[in-house]
Amino acid sequence: MLRYLIGIGLPFLGVIGALPWVAAQQDRYVFGVPFIYAWIFAWFLLTSGCLFICWRCFDRHRYANEN
């Protein structure tokens, strides 16, 4: 259950759950890019990181025995 929370739940909350808060930050820019676009792009990378953590902590041992 924890792997689903990390791999799916955390990115979902980061993108969809925080979107109203992020959309309210209309006057902020990150490196010349509006904050909402920087937020979404950052979650592309963070989602990959969450999936890597899930694989490293939960699924890596499953595939190690197949070799």
SEGUTOR-388550 format. One record per residue: residue in three letters; chain; x, y, z of N, C-alpha, C in turn; residue number from 1. Coordinates in Angstrom, 2 decimals. Example, Ala and Ser with C-alpha at 12.3 -4.5 7.8 and 13.67 -1.06 7.14 Angstrom:
2
<r resn="ala" chain="A" n_xx="13.19" n_yy="-5.69" n_zz="7.80" ca_xx="12.30" ca_yy="-4.50" ca_zz="7.80" c_xx="13.20" c_yy="-3.30" c_zz="7.80" resi="1"/>
<r resn="ser" chain="A" n_xx="12.85" n_yy="-2.25" n_zz="7.08" ca_xx="13.67" ca_yy="-1.06" ca_zz="7.14" c_xx="12.90" c_yy="0.03" c_zz="7.87" resi="2"/>
//
This chain:
67
<r resn="met" chain="A" n_xx="0.82" n_yy="-1.19" n_zz="0.00" ca_xx="0.00" ca_yy="0.00" ca_zz="0.00" c_xx="0.87" c_yy="1.26" c_zz="0.00" resi="1"/>
<r resn="leu" chain="A" n_xx="1.98" n_yy="1.20" n_zz="0.72" ca_xx="2.86" ca_yy="2.36" ca_zz="0.79" c_xx="3.45" c_yy="2.68" c_zz="-0.58" resi="2"/>
<r resn="arg" chain="A" n_xx="3.76" n_yy="1.66" n_zz="-1.37" ca_xx="4.33" ca_yy="1.93" ca_zz="-2.69" c_xx="3.34" c_yy="2.64" c_zz="-3.60" resi="3"/>
<r resn="tyr" chain="A" n_xx="2.04" n_yy="2.35" n_zz="-3.45" ca_xx="1.03" ca_yy="3.06" ca_zz="-4.24" c_xx="0.89" c_yy="4.51" c_zz="-3.79" resi="4"/>
<r resn="leu" chain="A" n_xx="1.02" n_yy="4.72" n_zz="-2.50" ca_xx="0.95" ca_yy="6.08" ca_zz="-1.98" c_xx="2.12" c_yy="6.92" c_zz="-2.49" resi="5"/>
<r resn="ile" chain="A" n_xx="3.31" n_yy="6.34" n_zz="-2.52" ca_xx="4.48" ca_yy="7.06" ca_zz="-2.99" c_xx="4.47" c_yy="7.21" c_zz="-4.51" resi="6"/>
<r resn="gly" chain="A" n_xx="4.14" n_yy="6.13" n_zz="-5.21" ca_xx="4.24" ca_yy="6.14" ca_zz="-6.67" c_xx="3.10" c_yy="6.82" c_zz="-7.39" resi="7"/>
<r resn="ile" chain="A" n_xx="1.90" n_yy="6.76" n_zz="-6.82" ca_xx="0.74" ca_yy="7.34" ca_zz="-7.49" c_xx="0.13" c_yy="8.49" c_zz="-6.69" resi="8"/>
<r resn="gly" chain="A" n_xx="-0.01" n_yy="8.29" n_zz="-5.40" ca_xx="-0.69" ca_yy="9.28" ca_zz="-4.56" c_xx="0.06" c_yy="10.59" c_zz="-4.43" resi="9"/>
<r resn="leu" chain="A" n_xx="1.34" n_yy="10.51" n_zz="-4.17" ca_xx="2.13" ca_yy="11.74" ca_zz="-4.00" c_xx="2.18" c_yy="12.59" c_zz="-5.27" resi="10"/>
<r resn="pro" chain="A" n_xx="2.46" n_yy="12.02" n_zz="-6.45" ca_xx="2.40" ca_yy="12.84" ca_zz="-7.66" c_xx="1.00" c_yy="13.39" c_zz="-7.95" resi="11"/>
<r resn="phe" chain="A" n_xx="-0.04" n_yy="12.59" n_zz="-7.68" ca_xx="-1.40" ca_yy="13.06" ca_zz="-7.89" c_xx="-1.70" c_yy="14.28" c_zz="-7.01" resi="12"/>
<r resn="leu" chain="A" n_xx="-1.34" n_yy="14.18" n_zz="-5.73" ca_xx="-1.56" ca_yy="15.31" ca_zz="-4.84" c_xx="-0.72" c_yy="16.52" c_zz="-5.21" resi="13"/>
<r resn="gly" chain="A" n_xx="0.49" n_yy="16.26" n_zz="-5.70" ca_xx="1.36" ca_yy="17.36" ca_zz="-6.09" c_xx="0.86" c_yy="18.13" c_zz="-7.30" resi="14"/>
<r resn="val" chain="A" n_xx="0.28" n_yy="17.41" n_zz="-8.25" ca_xx="-0.19" ca_yy="18.08" ca_zz="-9.47" c_xx="-1.64" c_yy="18.52" c_zz="-9.32" resi="15"/>
<r resn="ile" chain="A" n_xx="-2.53" n_yy="17.61" n_zz="-9.05" ca_xx="-3.96" ca_yy="17.93" ca_zz="-9.02" c_xx="-4.37" c_yy="18.56" c_zz="-7.70" resi="16"/>
<r resn="gly" chain="A" n_xx="-3.87" n_yy="18.04" n_zz="-6.59" ca_xx="-4.28" ca_yy="18.55" ca_zz="-5.29" c_xx="-3.81" c_yy="19.96" c_zz="-5.00" resi="17"/>
<r resn="ala" chain="A" n_xx="-2.63" n_yy="20.29" n_zz="-5.45" ca_xx="-2.07" ca_yy="21.62" ca_zz="-5.19" c_xx="-2.33" c_yy="22.60" c_zz="-6.32" resi="18"/>
<r resn="leu" chain="A" n_xx="-3.00" n_yy="22.17" n_zz="-7.36" ca_xx="-3.22" ca_yy="23.04" ca_zz="-8.52" c_xx="-4.00" c_yy="24.31" c_zz="-8.18" resi="19"/>
<r resn="pro" chain="A" n_xx="-5.04" n_yy="24.29" n_zz="-7.35" ca_xx="-5.70" ca_yy="25.56" ca_zz="-7.00" c_xx="-4.77" c_yy="26.54" c_zz="-6.31" resi="20"/>
<r resn="trp" chain="A" n_xx="-3.89" n_yy="26.04" n_zz="-5.44" ca_xx="-2.93" ca_yy="26.93" ca_zz="-4.78" c_xx="-1.92" c_yy="27.49" c_zz="-5.78" resi="21"/>
<r resn="val" chain="A" n_xx="-1.48" n_yy="26.63" n_zz="-6.69" ca_xx="-0.49" ca_yy="27.04" ca_zz="-7.68" c_xx="-1.09" c_yy="28.04" c_zz="-8.66" resi="22"/>
<r resn="ala" chain="A" n_xx="-2.34" n_yy="27.82" n_zz="-9.06" ca_xx="-3.00" ca_yy="28.72" ca_zz="-10.01" c_xx="-3.21" c_yy="30.10" c_zz="-9.39" resi="23"/>
<r resn="ala" chain="A" n_xx="-3.30" n_yy="30.18" n_zz="-8.07" ca_xx="-3.48" ca_yy="31.47" ca_zz="-7.41" c_xx="-2.20" c_yy="32.30" c_zz="-7.43" resi="24"/>
<r resn="gln" chain="A" n_xx="-1.07" n_yy="31.68" n_zz="-7.68" ca_xx="0.22" ca_yy="32.38" ca_zz="-7.71" c_xx="0.49" c_yy="32.95" c_zz="-9.11" resi="25"/>
<r resn="gln" chain="A" n_xx="-0.35" n_yy="33.83" n_zz="-9.58" ca_xx="-0.28" ca_yy="34.28" ca_zz="-10.97" c_xx="0.88" c_yy="35.22" c_zz="-11.24" resi="26"/>
<r resn="asp" chain="A" n_xx="1.35" n_yy="35.93" n_zz="-10.25" ca_xx="2.38" ca_yy="36.94" ca_zz="-10.48" c_xx="3.80" c_yy="36.42" c_zz="-10.28" resi="27"/>
<r resn="arg" chain="A" n_xx="3.95" n_yy="35.16" n_zz="-9.99" ca_xx="5.28" ca_yy="34.62" ca_zz="-9.72" c_xx="5.87" c_yy="33.98" c_zz="-10.95" resi="28"/>
<r resn="tyr" chain="A" n_xx="7.19" n_yy="34.12" n_zz="-11.08" ca_xx="7.93" ca_yy="33.53" ca_zz="-12.20" c_xx="9.14" c_yy="32.78" c_zz="-11.66" resi="29"/>
<r resn="val" chain="A" n_xx="9.49" n_yy="31.69" n_zz="-12.32" ca_xx="10.67" ca_yy="30.92" ca_zz="-11.98" c_xx="11.52" c_yy="30.86" c_zz="-13.24" resi="30"/>
<r resn="phe" chain="A" n_xx="12.66" n_yy="31.49" n_zz="-13.21" ca_xx="13.56" ca_yy="31.57" ca_zz="-14.36" c_xx="12.83" c_yy="32.08" c_zz="-15.60" resi="31"/>
<r resn="gly" chain="A" n_xx="11.95" n_yy="33.05" n_zz="-15.43" ca_xx="11.23" ca_yy="33.65" ca_zz="-16.54" c_xx="10.02" c_yy="32.86" c_zz="-17.01" resi="32"/>
<r resn="val" chain="A" n_xx="9.70" n_yy="31.77" n_zz="-16.35" ca_xx="8.56" ca_yy="30.93" ca_zz="-16.72" c_xx="7.48" c_yy="31.12" c_zz="-15.66" resi="33"/>
<r resn="pro" chain="A" n_xx="6.21" n_yy="31.23" n_zz="-16.06" ca_xx="5.16" ca_yy="31.34" ca_zz="-15.04" c_xx="5.21" c_yy="30.16" c_zz="-14.07" resi="34"/>
<r resn="phe" chain="A" n_xx="4.89" n_yy="30.44" n_zz="-12.82" ca_xx="5.04" ca_yy="29.47" ca_zz="-11.75" c_xx="4.24" c_yy="28.19" c_zz="-12.01" resi="35"/>
<r resn="ile" chain="A" n_xx="3.05" n_yy="28.31" n_zz="-12.58" ca_xx="2.22" ca_yy="27.12" ca_zz="-12.82" c_xx="2.91" c_yy="26.16" c_zz="-13.79" resi="36"/>
<r resn="tyr" chain="A" n_xx="3.56" n_yy="26.68" n_zz="-14.83" ca_xx="4.26" ca_yy="25.81" ca_zz="-15.78" c_xx="5.51" c_yy="25.20" c_zz="-15.15" resi="37"/>
<r resn="ala" chain="A" n_xx="6.20" n_yy="25.97" n_zz="-14.34" ca_xx="7.37" ca_yy="25.44" ca_zz="-13.64" c_xx="6.95" c_yy="24.35" c_zz="-12.66" resi="38"/>
<r resn="trp" chain="A" n_xx="5.81" n_yy="24.52" n_zz="-12.00" ca_xx="5.29" ca_yy="23.53" ca_zz="-11.06" c_xx="4.99" c_yy="22.21" c_zz="-11.78" resi="39"/>
<r resn="ile" chain="A" n_xx="4.29" n_yy="22.29" n_zz="-12.90" ca_xx="3.94" ca_yy="21.08" ca_zz="-13.65" c_xx="5.21" c_yy="20.40" c_zz="-14.17" resi="40"/>
<r resn="phe" chain="A" n_xx="6.13" n_yy="21.16" n_zz="-14.71" ca_xx="7.38" ca_yy="20.58" ca_zz="-15.21" c_xx="8.18" c_yy="19.95" c_zz="-14.08" resi="41"/>
<r resn="ala" chain="A" n_xx="8.22" n_yy="20.58" n_zz="-12.93" ca_xx="8.94" ca_yy="20.01" ca_zz="-11.79" c_xx="8.33" c_yy="18.68" c_zz="-11.38" resi="42"/>
<r resn="trp" chain="A" n_xx="7.02" n_yy="18.55" n_zz="-11.49" ca_xx="6.38" ca_yy="17.29" ca_zz="-11.12" c_xx="6.63" c_yy="16.20" c_zz="-12.14" resi="43"/>
<r resn="phe" chain="A" n_xx="6.98" n_yy="16.53" n_zz="-13.38" ca_xx="7.44" ca_yy="15.49" ca_zz="-14.31" c_xx="8.68" c_yy="14.81" c_zz="-13.74" resi="44"/>
<r resn="leu" chain="A" n_xx="9.60" n_yy="15.60" n_zz="-13.27" ca_xx="10.84" ca_yy="15.06" ca_zz="-12.70" c_xx="10.60" c_yy="14.39" c_zz="-11.35" resi="45"/>
<r resn="leu" chain="A" n_xx="9.77" n_yy="15.01" n_zz="-10.51" ca_xx="9.50" ca_yy="14.44" ca_zz="-9.19" c_xx="8.72" c_yy="13.12" c_zz="-9.29" resi="46"/>
<r resn="thr" chain="A" n_xx="7.85" n_yy="13.00" n_zz="-10.28" ca_xx="7.13" ca_yy="11.74" ca_zz="-10.47" c_xx="8.10" c_yy="10.63" c_zz="-10.83" resi="47"/>
<r resn="ser" chain="A" n_xx="9.05" n_yy="10.93" n_zz="-11.70" ca_xx="10.07" ca_yy="9.94" ca_zz="-12.02" c_xx="10.86" c_yy="9.55" c_zz="-10.78" resi="48"/>
<r resn="gly" chain="A" n_xx="11.15" n_yy="10.52" n_zz="-9.94" ca_xx="11.85" ca_yy="10.24" ca_zz="-8.68" c_xx="11.01" c_yy="9.38" c_zz="-7.74" resi="49"/>
<r resn="cys" chain="A" n_xx="9.72" n_yy="9.65" n_zz="-7.66" ca_xx="8.84" ca_yy="8.83" ca_zz="-6.82" c_xx="8.78" c_yy="7.39" c_zz="-7.33" resi="50"/>
<r resn="leu" chain="A" n_xx="8.70" n_yy="7.22" n_zz="-8.64" ca_xx="8.67" ca_yy="5.87" ca_zz="-9.20" c_xx="10.00" c_yy="5.15" c_zz="-8.98" resi="51"/>
<r resn="phe" chain="A" n_xx="11.10" n_yy="5.87" n_zz="-9.05" ca_xx="12.40" ca_yy="5.27" ca_zz="-8.77" c_xx="12.49" c_yy="4.82" c_zz="-7.32" resi="52"/>
<r resn="ile" chain="A" n_xx="11.98" n_yy="5.64" n_zz="-6.41" ca_xx="11.98" ca_yy="5.27" ca_zz="-4.99" c_xx="11.15" c_yy="4.02" c_zz="-4.77" resi="53"/>
<r resn="cys" chain="A" n_xx="10.00" n_yy="3.94" n_zz="-5.42" ca_xx="9.16" ca_yy="2.73" ca_zz="-5.30" c_xx="9.89" c_yy="1.51" c_zz="-5.82" resi="54"/>
<r resn="trp" chain="A" n_xx="10.54" n_yy="1.63" n_zz="-6.95" ca_xx="11.26" ca_yy="0.49" ca_zz="-7.51" c_xx="12.41" c_yy="0.10" c_zz="-6.59" resi="55"/>
<r resn="arg" chain="A" n_xx="13.15" n_yy="1.09" n_zz="-6.11" ca_xx="14.31" ca_yy="0.82" ca_zz="-5.27" c_xx="13.93" c_yy="0.16" c_zz="-3.95" resi="56"/>
<r resn="cys" chain="A" n_xx="12.85" n_yy="0.63" n_zz="-3.34" ca_xx="12.47" ca_yy="0.13" ca_zz="-2.02" c_xx="11.62" c_yy="-1.13" c_zz="-2.06" resi="57"/>
<r resn="phe" chain="A" n_xx="10.79" n_yy="-1.28" n_zz="-3.08" ca_xx="9.80" ca_yy="-2.36" ca_zz="-3.05" c_xx="9.98" c_yy="-3.41" c_zz="-4.14" resi="58"/>
<r resn="asp" chain="A" n_xx="10.29" n_yy="-3.01" n_zz="-5.35" ca_xx="10.25" ca_yy="-3.94" ca_zz="-6.48" c_xx="11.60" c_yy="-4.46" c_zz="-6.93" resi="59"/>
<r resn="arg" chain="A" n_xx="12.67" n_yy="-3.85" n_zz="-6.54" ca_xx="14.00" ca_yy="-4.27" ca_zz="-7.00" c_xx="14.29" c_yy="-5.69" c_zz="-6.57" resi="60"/>
<r resn="his" chain="A" n_xx="13.92" n_yy="-6.07" n_zz="-5.38" ca_xx="14.20" ca_yy="-7.41" ca_zz="-4.87" c_xx="13.43" c_yy="-8.49" c_zz="-5.63" resi="61"/>
<r resn="arg" chain="A" n_xx="12.30" n_yy="-8.12" n_zz="-6.17" ca_xx="11.50" ca_yy="-9.06" ca_zz="-6.94" c_xx="12.21" c_yy="-9.49" c_zz="-8.23" resi="62"/>
<r resn="tyr" chain="A" n_xx="12.87" n_yy="-8.55" n_zz="-8.89" ca_xx="13.52" ca_yy="-8.83" ca_zz="-10.16" c_xx="14.96" c_yy="-9.31" c_zz="-10.00" resi="63"/>
<r resn="ala" chain="A" n_xx="15.54" n_yy="-9.16" n_zz="-8.84" ca_xx="16.91" ca_yy="-9.59" ca_zz="-8.61" c_xx="17.02" c_yy="-11.12" c_zz="-8.65" resi="64"/>
<r resn="asn" chain="A" n_xx="15.99" n_yy="-11.82" n_zz="-8.26" ca_xx="16.02" ca_yy="-13.27" ca_zz="-8.23" c_xx="15.82" c_yy="-13.92" c_zz="-9.61" resi="65"/>
<r resn="glu" chain="A" n_xx="15.37" n_yy="-13.16" n_zz="-10.59" ca_xx="15.10" ca_yy="-13.73" ca_zz="-11.92" c_xx="16.36" c_yy="-13.91" c_zz="-12.76" resi="66"/>
<r resn="asn" chain="A" n_xx="17.43" n_yy="-13.21" n_zz="-12.44" ca_xx="18.67" ca_yy="-13.30" ca_zz="-13.25" c_xx="19.43" c_yy="-14.54" c_zz="-13.00" resi="67"/>
//
